[in-house]
Amino acid sequence: MAVRLFVGNLPYDVTEAELRAHFAAIGPLSYLSLATDRDTGKPRGFAFVEFSARADAEDAIRRLNNQAFKGRPLAVNEARPRDAHAPASAPRPPTAADPSTDAGRDFGPDAAPRRRRPQAKRAVHAERGPKRPIYKRAPGPVRFSVGDEDGDEEEVHGAPGVRQRADEHDTT
């Protein structure tokens, strides 16, 4: 029965041929897969090696685990199936049941809870839209006729905000 091994902490410049030669010293390999990054194509630092005999796999774990390979200690152990999770580690320390206790807190009192405020009147009115149609102004200067309320002045508007009297333009 074939036994698959996980080989971790590989240098990032390792090739499949170098890895095959290193593990072939233990026994014949039936499978070798060097994981590479999808985007860059560079090795990700781990591989899977499969031996056809269990004795060769156990010998590889015993001889190559924590042994230097290209300047880095290898992590060699039996591979777990994809759906199996890591074994449970040490239990976490218990947390305080009462969150109001100040054990380990040195950053001040709790803030007052925020209350939801009703929307401002402006915000409510802005959601409805305009009450009457919006008319567009014609582009260009606005000119007024001679017959204003004042009587004798004619106003000419060129640019917005600029008012001139008609008699100021006369230089006669």
C-alpha positions in Angstrom: 0.0 0.0 0.0 1.3 3.4 -1.0 2.1 6.0 1.8 2.1 9.7 1.0 4.4 12.0 2.9 4.2 15.8 3.4 7.5 17.6 3.0 7.5 21.1 4.4 10.0 24.0 4.9 11.5 23.5 1.4 13.7 26.2 0.0 11.9 28.2 -2.7 14.5 27.6 -5.3 14.3 23.8 -5.1 13.5 21.8 -8.3 11.6 18.6 -8.6 14.7 16.8 -9.8 16.7 17.8 -6.7 13.9 16.7 -4.4 13.5 13.3 -6.3 17.2 12.7 -6.0 17.2 13.5 -2.2 14.3 11.1 -1.5 15.4 8.4 -3.9 18.3 7.6 -1.6 15.7 6.1 0.9 13.8 4.0 -1.6 11.9 4.1 -4.9 9.3 6.9 -5.3 6.0 6.2 -6.8 4.8 9.8 -6.9 6.3 13.3 -6.3 4.3 16.6 -6.4 6.0 20.0 -5.9 3.3 22.6 -5.1 3.7 25.7 -7.2 1.9 29.1 -7.0 -0.9 29.5 -9.5 0.1 33.1 -10.5 3.9 33.1 -10.4 4.7 29.4 -11.1 7.3 29.4 -8.3 7.4 26.6 -5.6 5.3 27.3 -2.5 7.8 25.6 -0.1 6.2 22.2 0.3 5.8 18.9 -1.6 4.1 15.5 -1.4 6.2 12.4 -1.8 4.7 8.9 -2.1 6.5 5.7 -1.4 5.1 2.3 -2.5 6.3 0.5 0.7 5.3 1.6 4.2 8.8 0.7 5.5 10.5 3.1 3.1 8.1 5.9 4.1 8.7 5.4 7.8 12.5 5.3 7.2 12.2 8.6 5.3 10.4 10.2 8.2 12.9 8.9 10.7 16.0 9.9 8.6 15.0 13.1 6.9 12.7 14.9 9.4 14.6 18.0 10.8 17.6 17.3 8.6 19.1 20.2 6.6 18.4 20.3 2.9 19.9 23.3 1.0 20.3 25.2 4.3 16.8 24.5 5.8 15.6 21.8 8.1 12.9 19.7 6.4 9.6 18.8 8.0 8.7 15.3 6.9 5.6 13.5 8.2 2.7 11.4 6.9 0.2 13.4 4.9 -3.3 13.8 6.2 -6.3 13.5 4.0 -7.7 16.9 2.7 -10.9 16.7 4.8 -9.1 15.9 8.1 -8.3 18.8 10.3 -5.2 19.4 12.4 -5.2 17.7 15.8 -6.6 19.7 18.6 -4.0 21.8 20.3 -3.9 22.8 24.0 -7.2 24.2 25.3 -7.5 28.0 25.4 -7.4 29.7 28.7 -10.9 30.4 30.1 -12.3 33.8 29.6 -14.1 35.8 32.3 -17.8 34.9 32.4 -18.7 38.4 33.5 -17.5 41.0 30.9 -18.0 43.8 33.4 -14.9 42.8 35.4 -11.8 44.9 34.7 -9.3 42.0 34.7 -6.5 42.9 32.3 -8.2 46.1 31.0 -6.2 49.3 31.3 -7.7 51.3 28.5 -10.6 53.0 30.3 -14.3 52.7 30.9 -16.8 51.4 28.3 -18.3 54.0 26.0 -22.0 54.9 26.3 -24.1 53.1 23.7 -25.1 55.1 20.6 -28.7 55.9 20.1 -30.4 56.1 16.8 -31.4 59.6 16.0 -34.4 60.4 13.8 -33.6 61.8 10.4 -33.2 65.5 10.0 -36.1 67.3 8.2 -33.8 68.2 5.3 -32.9 64.6 4.7 -36.6 63.6 4.7 -37.5 66.4 2.2 -34.6 65.6 0.0 -35.9 62.1 -0.6 -39.2 63.3 -2.1 -37.8 65.3 -5.0 -38.8 68.7 -6.4 -42.4 70.0 -5.9 -42.5 71.9 -9.2 -40.9 71.5 -12.6 -37.4 72.7 -13.0 -36.9 75.1 -16.0 -33.7 75.5 -17.8 -32.3 78.9 -18.6 -31.4 79.8 -22.1 -27.6 80.3 -22.5 -26.1 83.6 -23.4 -26.3 87.2 -22.1 -29.6 88.5 -20.7 -30.8 91.8 -22.1 -33.5 94.0 -20.7 -35.5 96.5 -22.7 -35.6 100.3 -22.4 -39.0 100.3 -20.6 -37.9 99.4 -17.0 -39.7 100.6 -13.9 -37.1 103.3 -13.4 -37.9 104.8 -16.7 -34.8 106.2 -18.2 -32.1 103.6 -17.8 -31.3 100.7 -20.0 -29.4 97.8 -18.4 -27.2 95.3 -20.3 -26.0 92.1 -18.7 -23.0 90.4 -20.3 -21.7 87.9 -17.9 -23.6 86.7 -14.9 -23.3 89.1 -11.9 -22.1 92.0 -14.1 -24.4 95.0 -14.5 -23.6 97.9 -16.7 -25.6 101.0 -17.6 -26.2 101.7 -21.3 -25.1 105.3 -21.0 -21.7 104.1 -19.6 -20.9 102.5 -23.0 -21.6 105.8 -24.9 -18.4 107.8 -25.3 -20.0 110.5 -27.5 
